[in-house]
Amino acid sequence: MGIGIWQALIVLLIIVLLFGTKRLRNIGSDLGSAIKGFKKSVNDDSETKPQEKTNDQVEHQQQSAATRTDHKDQ
């Protein structure tokens, strides 16, 4: 049969009464942030995959990062 508009409104009202609007707002915000982070990580992975780094490039980046941290310590 399916859920009608009145049944959906009653369910929504019960959920609001159980959890409160503040908690529902926080849950929605947390869920939105999680989805945004997930999309960002998926996009970052798809951008870096076609540009597979060679071992020489990785070693060069590690050496330059180590050099930068050594200079900061001094």
N, C-alpha and C positions, 0 to 999 in steps of 0.2 A: 504494500500500500504506500509506504513512504511517509515521511514526516511532514506535516503541514506547518504553516507559519505560526499557528498558535502553540503547537507542541514545542517548536524550536524556541519561541519566546519564553515559555514556561521553564524549559531546561536552562536557558540563559539566565533567567531570574534566580533559579535555585543555585546555580554556580556562583553568581554574584553574591548571594546571601551567605553561601558557605565560605567563600574565600575573601570576600571584600574587594573593593575596587583598587585599593592600593596594592594589595598582593598580586592581583591580576595584571595591573600595570607593570609591576616589577617582573613578573614572569614573561610578559610580552616583550619587555625591553631586553631581558636576558636572552630570550629566544631569537630576537632580531639580531643581537650582537653575535650570537653563535653562528647564525646563518651567514651574516656578513663576513665573519672570519673564515668560515668554510669556503665561501665563494672566492675570497682573496687568495687563500692557499691553493685552491684549484687553479686559479688563473696564473699564479706565480709558478706552479709546477708545469703548466702547459707552455709557459714562455721560456723556461730554462731547459726543457727537454730537447727541443730541436737544436739547441746550441750546446751540445755535449762538450764538456771541457776536456782537454787533453791532460795527461798527467803533468806535463811541463807547466801548463797554465795553473794547475792546482798548486804545484810546488812553489811557483813564483808568488802566488797570492799568499800562501802560508808564510813564506820568507818575508815578504813585505809587511805582513801583519805582525810578525814577530819583531821585525825591526822597528816598527812604529811603537810597539809596547815597550821595547828597550829604551827608546828615546824618551818616552814619557816618564819612565822610572828615574831617569838621571836628572 
